Amino acid sequence: MSQETAAASALVGEQPPQEAEQKQEEQEEAPERQRQEAWAARKALIQHGPSVVMSLDRTASATQVARDQFGVSGGTVHGDVNNYYGGPAEHPEHLSGVVRPEEITKLADVFRGCPSFEEALARLRADKVVILSGGRDTGRRSAALMLLHRVSGGTVRSLIQPRSLSALLDQLDRADGYLLVNFAVGRSKPLREPHMLGLRERLERSGGHLVITVEPSAALDDIPFVRWEPPRTEEMLQAHLTPHVGDAGWQELCGLGRVKEFLAGQHQPAAIEEFAQRLIAVRRGEADEQTLAAYSEQAIEAQVSRWLTDEQRQLLDKAFLISLAVFDKAPYAVAAELGDVLYTRLQQTADPRERPVIPVFGVSREDRLALAHAHGYHGTEVTEWGVVSQFIAEFREERMAGTLLEAVWNLHPSARPALVEWISRLADDGRPLVRTRAAAATARLAAADFSSAMAHLIEPWADDQVPDSWLTAANALTLAHLLEVRTVLPLLRAWCTGEVESRRWTAIRAYGLLGPVVPEETLNVLLDTVRQQPDPVDEKDELTEAGHQFADALELLLLAVREPVLSVLSERLGHERTVRSYAVHAFLHACEQTEEPDDRPLVLHWYAQALATDDLATARHLAAFWKAMLADRTCSGHALKTLAGWVRRADGEPETESALASLLPAITAEPPNDRRVGHLLRTLRDSRVSPSTAAARLLDHLSHP
């Protein structure tokens, strides 16, 4: 095979058999660092990390970020497990059926409106359908029932979970109001405007109304929704009490110290209802004020202390509690499995002479969760193989997980060796969820005692010989900063300019992840450090290890923050040679990334969006980067391969061809880019294996075909 033929085959994706075999062998031997690209690792952290990582996602709102500071739900989709004022838990497997009128009547007696309720009510009346986005245990289902009750006052039917919103149309046939609880809107199948238009049209014909509740992390694209924020604790507590004690009794109870303490905090609606029942018992003389302490912060800490110091409680049960704190809102089986692993290590500390015994068929799942003051429900988890069904376990009190981990770390230091060994083992697990939880737990420990977490976990990871450990350290530091550990950024600055390669890699990756949170500092630190670096390309015209590090970080920053970073980097393409080299390689990596739902090229879609919104500056900057890539001897070959992949996609995707039809003239206005791209398109057009029809059409759009 001639060199020219081999080059053409490589561009169009046709590899000779011997080259394909060699490439496969190289991929099999490549380290994990090369297999898991920076953008893919970032997506894994967001998917499996605690909800606080949503601040790393440029599409996340501030309310989504502030939800749960430790509950690690990641790709798990589950529902509003408690109704507005208590009641049975919601489960995704609820069948379609009419909601009992007495349930609605009882709820109406104690329901209190709020601004988000009034906003949703107005939208429901105008549009026939409203999406209510809220966290678990916030009463969103009860709010949805009251919305339908206020609008129609008739029969309300609870709908079964459809496979898609298109399938939902078949269920809108015979009721005044429809309730779809916890509709799973994953990032691979976002909700779009045509779906809502179809629902609205059907509801207009039938005269019905529909309320859909979703998780805060639901992918709603540009669909309008109402973010559910329940009424203040005082208003909900008063709603429960006044029917029993009257206004005067309410005022008297408000003077109690326990009540003042309770009202000063944030509580789930179900907890408010139970506290109200305790207050009623106190008012009637059936209980004393000490019973009210169960819902204070001190009560949670006391509960944790009792669990850990109770000599009657088996060490196996304590290990499960700790494991559940790390895997809260995750599959129960994972928490139980790894809890047993932790038990063996704790037993070694407690009595090395006694071998740990784990009953294979011991306590039932329900009993185990009850002992942990936790509950479970059937949900779905998003994995690399798709959505799978899981039984999810979580503490009933959302603060329990963090309080438990901090207590084990700070109040029971004898458990530290076993805990450190266990978390280190989690970091080496083959499951992305487990590895991410190891980083998240370490971040929580760092928030409790930063120096110890650094010495026992983060520094050993950062100093390891295995790049995967560096990634875990970077994730842990990233999450620790999101938990407001102020010492993280100074540490990253020091490591970023230090001499230890592994620590520098860790800091650079953490900075790349934190870009959306601290974009200015991240970009300034990275650029200042880049200016001090040698040329990132070696004598073989290949990117050096340091070049990969900074290019990966700039890629993360570019794709996560978008226009502000693109503007700054594009301005430096012409007059800062070192920055240009790193930035061009970062952009090359970015062009290789895709986004859901259909794995469309992320940068090309970005360019199409810029044109659609008349953002000419962004379109110009993206085109400038493409011209810089084609002009760079170390990037041009890879850039043409990426472009060939886009053209292949255009054969079956008109939107991709449309975007390329606009991009190609912008990047081929001057030689030699016109000749290079023209040769590529003609090679694709004339391919003997799979000729590209899009390439033939795109040739007409070149400045000099």
N, C-alpha and C positions, 0 to 999 in steps of 0.2 A: 504494500500500500504506500502510495506517495505521501510526502509530507503535506502537500496541498490538500489532497483528498482527506487525510486524517484530520487536518484543521477544520475543513468544512463539515466533516462528520461530527466533530466535537461541538461545533456551533449549533447544529440542528438537533443535537441529542442522540446521534447515532454513534455508538461506540463499538470499535472492533472487539471481538470476543476476548482476545488476550488482554486488552486494556480494561475491559469490564471486570475480568477476573482479578486483575491486579488492583483495580480500584476497590473492589469488594474486600480483598485481603487487607488493604491499607485501612479501610473503614473499621474492619473488625479489630485491628490492632491499635486503632487510634484511642487515646485516652478519653475518659468521660468528659473532660473539659472541652474537647473538640466536638464531641457528639452533642452536648447540650449547649446550644448557643445562648448568648446573653439574653436575647429577647424571649426565647423559650423558657429560660430559667425565671425570668421576671414574671411571665404569665403563670408559671407554676406557683410562685410565691403568692400572687394575688388570688389564684384559684383555691389554694389550700390553706392560706394564712388566716389570721384573725381578721375580723371585719375592719379593724383599724387600718389595714393595708389598702383599703379602698381609696385612701387619700393618694396612693401611688398611681391610681387609675385616673387619667385625665377626664373620664366621663362621669366620675363619682361626684356626688353632691356633698356638701358639708354635713348635711344631716345623716347621710349614709355613713360617713366616716365616724360620727360621734356616737353611733349606736352602742356597740358592745366592744369594750376595750380589751377583752381577752377571749371571749367566746369564739372559738375557732370553727367557723362553719364552712369556710372555703367554698367548694363546689357543691356542698350539700344543700338540697332544696327541701325545706320543711315548713310547717305551718304555724298558725297562731294558736298555740297549744292551750291557752286559757281564754274563755270568753270575757267580755267586758267586765262583768261583775262575777267572775268565777264560772262554775258550771263545767260540763264535760269538755274534755280536750278535743280539739279539732284534729282530724286525721285526714291525710290525702285520700284515703280509700273510702270516704263517705259516699254512699250511694245517692242517686237522685231521689228526691222525695220532698213532700210539702213540709215546711217548718211548722211545728205545732203552734197554733194560735196562742195557747196559754203561755208558751215561752216568750213570745213577742209581747204579750200583755204584761207579764211580770217584769220584763226588761224595760218596758216603757215607763213603768212606775218609778224607776230609779235612775233612768238615763238622764244625763246632763249634756247639753250641747257645748260646742267650743268653736273657735274660728275655723279650724280645718273641717269640722262637720258642716258648718254653714256653707263653706266654699264648695264642698262635695255635693251638698244638697242643691245648690244653685246650678251646678254643672249637670247633675242628674236630671233636673227638670228641663234644662235646655237641650241636652244632647241625648237623653234616653239611656246613656251608658256612662259610667264613671269608673276609673281605676283608682283604688285606694291602696297606697303604698305605705306599709308600716312594719315595724319589727314585731317579733313574736311577743306575746304576753302584753300587748298594748291595747287590746280590746277592739281590734279592727273588725272582727266578725260581728260583734254586737253593734258597732257603729254602722256596718253595712246593713244589718237587719233594720235598724232604726231609720236609715235613709229610705229604704224601700217602704217601711211602714208610713213614714211621713208623706211620701210621694203618692203611693197608690192606696194604702190602707187595705188592700185585698190579700189574696193568697200569695205567699212567697214560696218559691220552689228552690231548694238547694240542688245545684247541678253537679253531675258527676264530672270528674276531671276529663276533659276531651284530649285527644291526641294533638289537636291543633285548634286554633280559633275558627278555622273553616268548618271543622266537625262540630263546633259548638252551635252553629246555626240550626242544626237538626233538633236541638233540645229546646229552642225558643218557640213553644207552640201553644201552651195552655195555662198560663198563669199571668197574674198582674205584675209580679216582681220575680226576678231571678237573682240568685246569689251563687257566685263561683268563688269558692274560698281557696286561697293559696294557689293560684294558677302558676304553674312552673314556666317561667319565661327565661330560658337559659341564654347564654351569650351566643350559642351556636344557632339559635332560632329566636331572634329578637322580634318584638311586637312592632308592627309597622302600620302606617296610616291606612292602607287598603283594608286591613283586617277590621279596623274600627269603623270604616265607612260601611262595610258589609253588615256588621252588627247593627249599626244605627238604622240602616235601611230596613232590616227585618223587624226591628223593634218599632219603627214608625208604622209599619203595616199592621203589626199585632196589637199595638197600644201598650206594650209592656215596658218595663224598665229593668236594667241589669247593672249590678254592682260586682266588680271583680277586685278581689284583694290579692296583693302580691308582696313578695319580699322586697326590702329596700334595694337589694342587689339585682332585681329583675332587669333584664335588658329591654327597655322600653323605647329605645331609639329616640325619635322625636315626638313620641306620642304624649299628649298632655295627661297629667295625672295629678292627684291630690295627695300630698304627703300627710299621712295621718299622725296627728299629735294629740294624745288624749287630754282631757281637761286636767286642771290642777288637782293634786292629791286632796286638798281641802274640799274642793267641790264634790269629788266622788265620795269622799268619806261622809260628807254632810248628806248626800243623797241617800246613803244607806241608813243613816242614824235618825234623821228627823221623822220618818214615818213611825218610829218606835219610841222616841224620847221627846219629840216635839222641839220647837225652836229654843225654848228655855233650857231644856236638857242638853241640847247641842252646845249652847253657850257655856254651860257648866262644865261639860266634858272637855271643851277646848282649853279650859284652865289647868287641866292635869299636865304634869310635867312630861309624862310618857307620851301624851298626845302631841304636845308641842314638839317633842323630839321626833316623833313619827312624821309630823307634817313638814318638818324641815328637810326631810329626805325625799328621794325619788323611789317610788314603789310601783310594782305591777298591779293592775286592777284586781287580780285575784287575791293578792296579798292585802289590798285595801279592804276587800269584802271580809276576809277572815279577821282582820284587825277590828273591823266594825262589829262583828259578832262578839269578839272578846269585850269590847267596850260596852255593848248591851248587857253582857253577863255581869260586868262590874257594876253597871248602873242598877241592875236588879239585885245586887248583893250576892250573886251566885259565884263570884270570883273576886280576887283582889287585884290591885294594880300591878303586881309582879308578873301577872300573866301577859301584860302588854309588852314586856321586854323582849318577847320572842322575835319582834320585827325591827329591832334596833341593830345598829352596826355591832354593838357590843355582844348582842345575842349571836350573831354570826360567828364572831371570833370565839365566843364561849363554846359554841357547837363544835367548831374545829378543834378547839383544845380538848373537849371531851372525847372526840373521836380518836385523837392521837395519843392521849394519855390513859385511856380506858384500858386497864389490864385485862378486862374480860373480853375485849374485842380482839379477835385473832389478828396476827400480823398480816395474814393473807388478805383480810378485809381492809386493813389500813393501806396495804399496797394498792388495792383496787381503787380506793378513794383517791390516792395520789395520781394514779394512772388516769382516772376519770377527770381529774383536774386538768391534766394535760390534753386529754382527748374529749373534753366537754363539747357537746354538739357534734359528735363524730360517731361513726358506727360503734355500737356497743361491743361487737366481737373484737374489734381492735383494742379497745380499752381493756377488756377482760384478758385477752391474750398477752398483752404487754404488761398488764398488772401482775400476771403470774411471773413474768421475767423479773420484774422489780422485786417481787417477794423473795425470790431465791437469793438476790443480792442483799436484801435487808436481813434475811435469816443468817447469812454468812457473818454479818456484823453482830447480830444479836447473840448467836451461839454457833461458832464455827464447827463444833463437834456434832451438832444435830443436823441431819440432812433435811432439807425442805421437802415437805410432802404436800402435793397439790391434788386434791380430790378431783378426779376427772369428771365425774358426774355428781357434783356437789349441790350447792344451793341453787335454786332456780333463778333465772334472770330477773324476774319480777321481784323476788325477795331481796336479791342483791341490790337492785336499784332502790327499793324502799328503804333499806338500811342506810343507803347513801343520800337519802332525801332527794332522790333523782327520779326521773321518769323517762319513758321511752315511747317512741312512735315510729311508724313506718314512713320512710322518706325515700328520696332518691339522691344518689351521689354522682356527680360528674367525674368520670375517670378518663384516662387516655384512650380507653376502648369504647367510650360512650357512657350513657346514663344507665346506672344499675340501681336496683332496689336495695335498700339498707334499713336496718333497724337502728335508729339514732337514739343515743342516750345523752341526757343533759341534766344538770342540777336544776332543781326547782327555783332556787335562789341564784340569780345570775352573778352575784358577787362571791359566791362560794368558791369557785375555782381559783380565782386570784388570791383570795384570803388563805385558802388551804396551802397553796404552793409557797406563799410568803412565810407562813407559819412553819412549815417543814424546814425551809431554808434558814430562817433566822432564829427560830425558837428551839429547834431540835438539831443542832449541828452534828450530832452523832450519826444522823442519817445522811449527811452530805456525801461521804465516800460512795455509798451505794447509789445515791441519786445521781451523782456525777457519772459514775460508770454506766448507769442505765441510760441517761440522756445521751451519752456518747455512743452507746449502742444504737439508740434510735436514729442518730445522725448517720449511721452506716446502713440503715435499713434500705431495702430496695424499693419501698413505696414512697412516692413523692409526698403523700399526706403525712406519713410518719416523720420523714426528714424535716418537713416544714414545721411540724409540731415541736420537734426538738429545738429548732431555732426560736420558735415562739415562746416555749417554756423558759429557755435561757434568757430571752429578753425580759420576761417577767421577773426572773431571779435577779437580773441586772438592775431592774428598777428597785428591788428590795435591798440589794447589797452589790453595788457595781464592782468594787474591787475584787470580791470573792468570785463573782461570776466570771470576771476577766481571767483571774488566775487559774480557776478550775476548768473552764470550758472554752471561752472565746479565744484566749491567747494560744492554748494548745492546738485548737483548730487552725488558727491563722499561721502557726509555725509548723504545721504538719507537712509531710511530703506529698500528700494526696490533694489535688486541686479541689475535689469535692468538699473537703473539710474547709477550704478557704471560702467556698460558696456558703456553707453553713454559718461560718463566722460573719460573713458579710450580711446574710439575712438576719442573724441575731442582732447585729449592731443597727441595722436598718429598723427593725421592729422596736428595739430599745429606744431609738430616737423618737419614733412615733408614740411611744409611751412616755415621752417627755423626760427622758434621761439626758440631762444637759451636757454631760461629759462626753457624749458620743462624738459630736462634731469636732471638738478640739483634738480628740484622739485620731479621728480620720485625717485631719490636716497633717498631724505629725507622721502618721504611717504613710500617707500619700507621697511624701517627699523623703521618706526614709530609705535606708540601704537594703533592708530585708525584702527580697522580692515577693515572698508569699504575703507579708503584711501589706506591702504596697498594692498587690493585686486585690486583697480583701478590701482595702480602703477605697480603691478606685471603683470596684464593683458596687460597694455600698453607696458611694456618691452617685453613681449612675442610677441606682434604684431610688435614691432620695430626691432626684431631680425635680419631680413635680411639687415636692414639699418645700425645698429650698433651692429653687432654680438658679437664682443669681449667684449664690455662694458656690453651688456646684459647678456652674460654668466657669466662674472666675478661677476657682482652685484648679480645675482640670486644665484650663488654658494656660495658667501660669506655670503649672507643672510640665505641660507639653512643651512650652517654649524652652525649658531647660533640658529637654531630652535630645538625644542624637537623632539622626534621620531614622525613621522607623523601618526602612527597607534595607535588607542586607545585600551583600555582593551578588547573591543569586536572584535579586529582585523579588524577594519574598519578605513578607511582614515579619519583623522580629517579635519575640515574646512580649516585650514592652509595648511594641506597636499594637499587638492584639489587645492588650489590657486597656489602653487608652481609647482605641477605636471602639471597643465594646462599650465602654462607659459613655462615649459621645453618642454612640448609636442609641443606647437606652435613653439618654437625655433628649436626643433629637425626636425620637418617636413618641416619647411620653409627654413632652412639653410642646412640641411642634413649632409653630410659627416664630416665637421669640428666639429660640435657639437657632432655627434655620436662618433667620435674618442676620444674627451675629456671625455665624460661621460663614455665610455666603459673602459677607463684607470682607472677610479675611482671606478669601481664596486668591485674591490678586496680589497681596503684598506681604503675607506672612507664610514663607515657604514651609516651615516646619508644621505650623498649624494646618496649612492646606493639605499636607500629606496625610496627617491623621484624620482630618475631617473628611477627605475624599474616601478613605478606606471605611470610615464609619458610615458614610452614605451608601457605599457599595453593600455593606452588610445590611443596611436598612432596606435596600431595594430587594433583598432576597426574602424579606419577611412577608407573611400573609396574615390576613385577619378573617375572623368568622363573619358571616355564617358559611360562606362558600369558598374560603381560602383564597380570596381575591388578593392580588398584589397590593400591599398596604400603601406604598409610596405612589404607585400609579393611581390608586383611588384618591389619595390625597391631592394629586395633581388635578384629577377630574373634578373634585369638590371645589378646588380653588377657582377653576374656570367657571363652574356653575354658579358660584357666588360672586363672580367678578373680583376675586381677590388676585389681581394681576401681579402684585408684588410677590406673593407666595409662588405663583406659577412661574414667574421669572427666576426666582431663586432656585426652585427645583430644576428648571431647565439648565441654569448655570452650573449646578452640581453635576448634571449629566454630561455637559460639555467638558467639565474638568475631569471627570472619570475617563471619558474617551480619549482625552489628551494625555493621561497619565500612563506611562509605559507599564507600570506594575498593576494597573487596574483595568486597562482597556479590554483585555481578553475576557476577564470575568464579567465586565459590564456588558459586552456583546452577548455572552452566554445568557445573562439575565434577560437582556432584551429579546433574545430568541425565544426564551420561555414565555415571555409576555405575548409575543406574536403567535405562538402556538395556542395560547389560551384564547386569543382573539378569533381563532377559527370557529369557536363555538360560543363566544360571548360578544355580542354586538357592543356592549358598553365598554369592554376592554379595547375593542378595535376603535371605537370613537375617541377614547382617551389617547390612544397611540397616534391617531390621525392628527391630533392637536399637538402632541409632544414632539413627534419626529421632525416636523418642519422647524421647530424652535431649536433643535439640537444639531441640525444638519445644514444650517444656513451658511457655514463656512467650511472649506476643506481643512483637513482630510476627512472630517466626520461624515460628509455626504457620501464619499466613496466607500468608507467602511460600512456604514449602515446600508447603503445601496447593495453592496456585495452580500451582506448578510441576508437581506430580503430576497434577493435573486436566488441565493443558495437554498433558502427555505421554500421558495416558490417552485424551484426545479428539483426538489428532493425526489429521488426515485422510490424511496420507502413510503414517505408520507408528505406529499406536496401540500404546501400551505396556501389556501385560497385567500386568506387575509393578507399574507405577504404580498400577493400580486396586487391587491387593491391598495395597500399602504404605499407601494412604490410610487403611486401617482401623487402622494402627498409630500414627497421629498422635495427639498428646494432644488436639487440637481440630480434627478433620478438617473 
